[in-house]
């Protein structure tokens, strides 16, 4: 099912790209995302096809650092979240890949294009991902970009990862808004 959502104006996107504006403003409304940093702007040839809120966890594993085997760091394993449509109904799942799978079986897989620190400095970053449709279906038909915005929580723990905790996992609650863009 497609959902009404915001669409940034061509002028806002152009302003963000050409002037280095601090953020491209978006129209007001219930589905309007927060101001979008220019680094996360989607080309004007694309529009929001569908959007979902997500609630779940970011899963981290304590592993030896790639730089120094005697140091240990929390490393992202995968997200595990439920996608919720604007009416409050469960619309799909988000999991490793990163992959988003809608109830109709359609799937998209993302590749990181840009990241921006969350405004609160304590949550997982906002992202722009290029996307590939992995399984056809109405919900994610023709999706080419995904934005993760308005994140709350989900950041790796700052402490607790040591040789004694090696291979241990933690599940950190998070929420976010995901916007899926297809060609206009």
N, C-alpha and C positions, 0 to 999 in steps of 0.2 A: 504494500500500500504506500503510495506517495503522500508526503505531508507538506503542508504549506510551510514555507521557510523563507528566510531573508535571502536577498540576492544583492551583493554589493554592486553599486552603480559603476559603470565604466569609468566615470570621472573619478570616483573614489579610488579605484584600482590604479588608474593612470597617475593620479596624484601621489599615491604611495610609492609607485615605481620611479617616478621622475623627480619628485621633490624631496625624497627622503623624509617625508612627513613622519612624525613619531608614531602615528597610527592612522589607518584608514577608518573613517567613521562609517558605521553601518546604520540602516534605518531602524527606528524604534519599533518595538513590538514584542510580543511574547516569545517569538522564535529568534529574535535578534541576538547574535552572539556579542560578546564584549568587543571593545575596540580591537582591531587586528593589527599586530605589528607588520610593517611592510615585508619583512622576511617571510611571512606566512601567507601573503596574498596569492591568490589563484589568478592565472591569466584571464583577461576579460572575455575570452571566447568560451568560458565555462560558467555554468550556473549551478546552484544547489539543486540537486535532484531529490535528496531526502536527507533528513537529519534525525538523530536519536540522542537521547541522554544515555549514559551508561553508569552502572553501579556494580562494583565488584572488588577485586584485589589485584595488586601487582605482586607477583611471586618472585622472591629473591633467594639465591643460594650463596652461602659463604664459601668462597673459593680462594685458592692461592692466587696472588696477583701475577699477571703476565710479566710485569717488570721485575719483581723480586719474589721468588718462591717462598721466602720466609715471611712475607706480608700477606694478609688476607683481606679480601674486599667482598662486599655484597654485590652480586652480579644478577642482573635481571634474567629470569628464566622465561617468564611469560605473563601476559595479563590473563585474567579470567573474569569476565564481566557479562552482565545481562544488558541487552539493548532494549530501551523503553521508548515507545513512540509518544507523540505529543498528547495522546488520550490516556496515557498511563498503562497501556497494554504492553506485555512482553513481545518484542518484535524480532529477537534473535540473540546471537552470542558473539563475543569478541574473545579471541584466544591467540595462541602462539602463531607467529608468522611475520608480522601481525596479520591476523585474518579476522574479517567481519563476515558472519553468516546470518542471513535473514531467514525468517520462518519459511519463506518460499523456496529455500535451498540455494538461492543465489549467494555467491561468495566473492569478495574482493580481498586481495593481498596487497599490503602496502610496503613501500621502500622509502626510507627516510630521505626527504629533500631538504628540510630546514627544521631547526628547533629554536625555541625562544623560552627563556626562563619564565616560570609562572610569576604573575604579579605579586603573590604573597611570599615568594622565596622559599616556601616550605613544601610545595607540592611538585608533582612530576611536571616536566616542561610541556608547553604547548608545542604542537608539531604540525608540519605540512608533510604529507606523504604522497608520492606518486602512487597510483594504484593500477593494478591489473585485474580484470575480471577473471576469476578462476573458474566459476561455474555460472552459467547464464541463468537469468531469472528476472522478473519484473523489478524487484526492489533495487538491485544494483546494476541494472542494465546500463552499459556505456560509462560507468564511473571511471574517472581518470585521476582524481585527486581526493584526498581525505584530509580534513583538518581536525586536530584534537585541541579543543579549547576549553576554557573555564574549568580547569582541573582543580580538584580538592583532594589532598592527601596523596598516597601512593608512593612517596619518595622512600628510597632505601634508608634503612636505619643508619644513624651516624656512628653507632658503637655496636659492640657485641659480636663482631666477626673476628675470630682468632683461630689459631691452630686447634684449640679445644672445640670450637664450633664448626670446624671444616665439614662441608657438605650438608650442614643444617640449612633448613629453609624457613623463611618467614613469609607471611601473607599480610600485606599492608593494604587496608581498605582505601578505596579511591572512588571518585566520581568524575565524570567529564562529559562534554558535549562533543559529538562527532558530526561533521558536515561532509557529505559526499557529493562531489561535483561531476557533472557530465557535460559534454559539449552542448552549447545552446542550440 
